Amino acid sequence: MPEAGVAIVGAGVAGAAAAIRLAERGVPVDLYEAVPEPRPIGAGLLLQPTGQRVLAAMGLLDEALALGTRVDRLFGDTPSGRAVLDMSYRRFHPEAYGLGIQRGALMGMLWRRLRELGVRWHCGAAAQGFEQDADGVTLRLAHREPARHAALILANGSFSRLREGMRVAQHGRPFPWGAVWTVLPAPPGFPQIELRQRFRSASQMIGLMPVGKAHAEDAERGINLFWSLPLAELDGWQERTGLDRLKQQMATLFPEVSPLLTGLRDSTQLREARYADVWMSRWHDGRVLAIGDCAHGMSPQLGQGANMALIDAHELACEAAGDWPGVFERYSRRRRAHLRFYGQASKRLTPMFQSHAVVAPWLRDRFFGWGGRLPYIHQQSIATLAGVKTGWLWGRLKL
């Protein structure tokens, strides 16, 4: 067990999971969240086999399976019917699958578990900065007395300003594309779907994913709806585009979605999502560590955000012995190959799916579907989706 307690800033997937895994090892944890009354909301998530293993280690996988929906396949095509993506988890491993789950359901489980473990949760505590010395870290909080801890973990998202206080080469650049999303109840007779996407070049993309129920007592299953938009159109889309026109664009690209769209009646049902590309030369600086999107934010195309956050928490806890600077340095070494690969893959693939590019999506449409039918390429593609690759040619994550 490491020296005395740690502060974690941010109660999202990364922060909550890290609090749980460390508390399970007897580490005193204080969790700081800026929102006064955080509620478990958010888009649907696809938990990969690796993330599922972390939930199993926390004793939460059975509950997640009861709330979520098993996803065996990802299929994406063009309006003309040309297959672009067709990946089956079973071709990766006979027992592998993704788990579509509502973010609110996942956060509800994590928050309940950390309370059971006695994590001290400080809501409405906005962290404004920190100073570290040889003995610990002082966390400055808005309208509160500074808090002193042996170490600090930053888990407050891609757009974290606290990260800038780390003496590490870094950049955080907003992606030029975002999205609107919602979870809608599946209408009667709506077919059970896998993760389904349709693309028009790289300028239009719609995604549908079954995400199960927000609460055990819910009768209706939810379908997560995702619609890609450039930031120039995302800002003020309600006045600029309007809900009716947006629904028309969705139905034109993917007519099969029309029955689902009857449940989308008000623009307030759609939430906006913005992303950033976060790069750091390393994720630790003495007694301070960045994890989750704060450390390695990337586009949503690979569907790895929550998965990486869970893995970060698990791998950090595996190194939790000795002094905190040593713990954090070993963690960074442990995570380097895995995170570097997914950061590179995200940068290379995103222009093919969310951009105004012409050549990249043209090549995608003509070669992805064909290449995916080759056993080796399909195996590498589904291994990437499953969250286990640590290099372009070889290497697998071992949890």
N, C-alpha and C positions, 0 to 999 in steps of 0.2 A: 504494500500500500504506500502511495506517495505521501509526502509531507502534507500538512494541514490544508484546509479546504480551498475550493475553487469557485470563482464567479463565472457564470455563463450569461451572456447578453443575447437575448432573442429566444422566444419560446416556440419557434416553428419546429419543423421535423428534426433538423440538425440539433438545435439546442435542447429540445425535450428528450430526444433519444440519447444524447450525450449525458444529460443529467441522470437519466435512468441507469445507463450502463456504469457510470462512475459511482452512483449511489449504491448500486448492487455490490460494488467492491469495497464499500465502507467509506468512501470519500465524502466528506461534508460538502454539500453543493448549495449555492445560492443562485437562483435563476431570476434574472431581471428582464422584465418585459415592459416596453413603453406604453402599450395599450392598457388603459385602466381596467377594462373588463373584456379580455380577449374571448372571442367566440370561435368555435371550431367550424370555419367556413373555408371554401376554396374549391378550385377546380378538381376534376377527377384525376387520379394518379394511376399509373401503371407500375405496380411493384414487380420487379424482376425476381428470378429465383434467388439471387444474392441478397436482395433486400428482405425477401421472405425468410431467409435463414436467420437474419438478425432479429426479425420479429419472433421467430421460434425461440431464439436464445433468451428473449425477454419474457417468454410465456404468453405472447399475444397473437400468435399466428392463427390459432383456432378461432378466436373472435374475429380476426380480420377475414378469414375465409367465410365465416357465417354472414358477414356484412357485405363483402365484396362479391365480384363475379369473376369466374375463371375465364381467362382469355387464352385461346390456343393458337391464334393466328392473327397476323397483321396483313391486310390486303389493301393496296392502293392502286388506283388506275386513273386514266384520263377520261374525258367525256366521250371519246370515241371507243372506249372499251379496251384500250391498250394497257395491259398489266405493267405496273412500274415496280411495285413491291408485293411479294407474296412469300411470307416467311412463316413457317410452322415451327413452334417450339419443340414438337415431337421429333423433328429431324435433328434437333440439337441433343435432346435426351428424351427417352420415352416418357419420363415422368415430369418433365419440365413444363411450366406454363407461366403466363403472366397473371397478375391479379389486379383487375380493375376495381378501384375503391374510391369513394368520395374522400376528399381531403379532410372534411369535417369529421368523418367516421374515424379516420386514422388519428387525427389530433385528439379527439375525445378519448381514445384508448390510451394514447401516450400521456396525456395530462392526468388521467385518473391513476395511471401506474406511478407517475413520479410523486403524486401526493401520497400514495400508499407507502412509498419508500421514505417519506419524510423530507423530501427536497423543500427547501424554503423558497417560496415563490413570491417575488415582489412585483406586483402589477402596478401600472402607472408610474414606473420608475424608468425614466428616460435617461439613458447614459449619454453624457456629453463629451467624455474624454477620459484619458487615463494617464498615469505616470507610473513607471516601474523603477525599482531599484534592486539591489542585490538580495533583499529579503522578501519582497512581495510587490503587489500592484495596488495602487490607490485608484478606485473607480469614481469619477466625478458624475454626480446625478443631478438632474434638474430639480430644484426645490426640495432637495434632501441633503442630508449630511453625506460627505464622501464615505465610501465603503472600502475597507482594507481587506485584501485577500492574498493568499499565497500565490495565486495564479489567476489568469483571465482567459476565457475562451470566447471569441467573437463568433456569433452565429446569427447575426442580424441581417442577412440577405445580401444580394448582389450590389445594392446601392448603399452599403454601409459607409458612413463617414468615419467611423472609429478605425476601420482598417488602415486609413491614411496615417494613423499614429504609429503604425508598425514600421520599424527601420528595415524595410525590405523593398527591393525593386518590385514594382507592381503597376498595373493599370486596370481600370474598370471602364469599359466603353459601352454605352447603351447600344443595343441592336437597333438597326433602322426599321425593324418590323416587330409588331406585337400581335395581339389577338383580342377578340372578345369571346367569352365562353359562358356557358350556363349548364346546369344539370336539369334536364326535363324528364317528367315521368313518361315512361314508354306507353303510348296509347294502345288500346285494345287491338290485338291482332298484329301489332308491330313485331316483325321477326326478331328473334334472338340474333344478335350480331357479334362479330369479333371486333377487333380494332379496325375500323374502316376509314379510309382516306380517299379523297379525290382531288386531283390537281389539274389546273389549267395553266400550262407553263409553270413558272414559279411565282406568278403574281396572284393566283387564287388557290386557296387550299381550305378544304373543309374536313373535319375529322369527327367521327362518332365512336364512342367507346362505352360499353356497358360498365357501370360502376356500382351496381348493387344498391344497397339501402344506407341511408344516413343513420338510422336507428333500428334496433332489432325488431321493434314493434311495427315498423313501417310495412305496408302491404305492397306498395308500388316499387318497382325497380327503376333506377335512374339511368338515363343515357347522357353522357357528357358530350356536349356540342361545342366544337372549337372552330372559329372562323378567323383566318389569318388576315391581317391588315397592316399596311405600312404605317409608320408613326404619323405621317402627315395626314392620313385619313382617320387614324384612331383618335387623335385629339379632336374632341368636339363632334364625334361621329353622329350623335343624336340629332344635332341641328344640321350638319352637313349632308348626311346620308339619310337618316331616319330609319326607323325600324321596318316599315313596310318595304322600302327599297332594299334594305339589307336582306330581309327574308326572301325577296324575289331573286336576288343574286344567288343566295344559297340554293334555292329550288331550281334555278336555271342550271347551275353547275351540277347538282345532284338531285334529280327529281324524286328519287326514292325517299328523301328526307321530308317531303311535304307533310305527311301525317304527323310527324314529330313536331313540326313547326306550329301546329295548331295550339300547342301548349305554350308558345312564346307570344304573349299578348302585350307585354309592356317592356319598354327599353330598359327599365330598372332591373329586369331579370338578367340582363347581360352585364357581366363584369369585365373590366379591362385588365389585360396582362401585358406587362412590359418586362423585357429581359436585358441582361448585360453580359458582355464577355469579360470575365475577370481572370487576370493572369497574375501570378505571384512567383517570384524566383524561388521562394520557399514559403511555407505556411506558418512558420514559427519565428518568433523574435524574443529570445530570452524566456520570460515567464508569460508571454502572450501567444496565443494560437488562434488562427482563423480556420473555421470548418464550414462545410455546407456551401451554399451559394456565395456566402461572404468570401470564401477562399477560391472557388472555382466555378462561378456562375457561367452558364453556357446556354445556348439556344434550346428550345423544347423539342427539337426534331428527334433527338435520340431517346427522349423520354426517361432521362436518367436523374433528374434533380432530386426527388425524394429518395431514390435508390442510393445515390452517392452519399446523401446526408446520413442515411442509416448505416452505411458501411463506414463512413468517417467515425461515427460514434462507437461502433463496435471495435474498430482497429485502435482507436485512442484508448479505450478501456483495456485492451490487450497489452498495452505498454505502460499501464498505470502502476508503476513501481519506482520508488526512488524520488529524486528531486524533480520538480516540474520542468525546468529547462531541459533536463535529460529526457524526460517523458516526451516532451514536444519534439525534440530533435529526432528521436527514434520513430515517432509517429510520422514525421515528414518523410523520412527515408522509406518507411513501410508503404506509404501511399503514393510515392513519386511515379512509378511506372504506370499504375492504373489510371491516375488522374491525368497524367500527361497524354496518354493515348486518347482518352475521351475528349480532352480539350482540343487536340489536333483533329480528331474525327469530326467534332461538332463544327469547327471552322471550315473544314473542307466540304462538308455535306450541306450546310445551311444555304449557301447560294443556289443550290439546285432545287430548293423547296420554298424558300422565302426570299425573293429578290425580284428585281426587274430585269434580270439577266435573260438573254435569249439563247446563247450557245449552250450553257450548262444544263438547263432543263431539256433542251433538244437532245443532247447526248444521254441524259438520264432516261428519257422516254424510250430511246432506241436500244440502250445497252443494259439498263438495270434489270428489266424483266428477263431478257435473254440470259444475262450472266447469272441471275439468281437460280436458273434451272440447272446450272452446273454444280455438282455436289460440293466441291471444295469451296466455291464462292458462297453458296447458300450456307454452308457450315460456318464460314467466317462472318457472314452477315448476321445470322441468328445469334452467334456467340457475342457479337457486338451489342445487339439488342438485349440479350440476357444479362449484360453487365459484367462479363467475366474476362474480357480481353485486357491484356497489359502491354501489347505490342502489335504492330501491323502484321507480322508474319507468324509469331509464336508468342507464348506466354499466357497463362491463365491465373486469375485471382484465386487464392485459396483462403477461405474463411474458416 
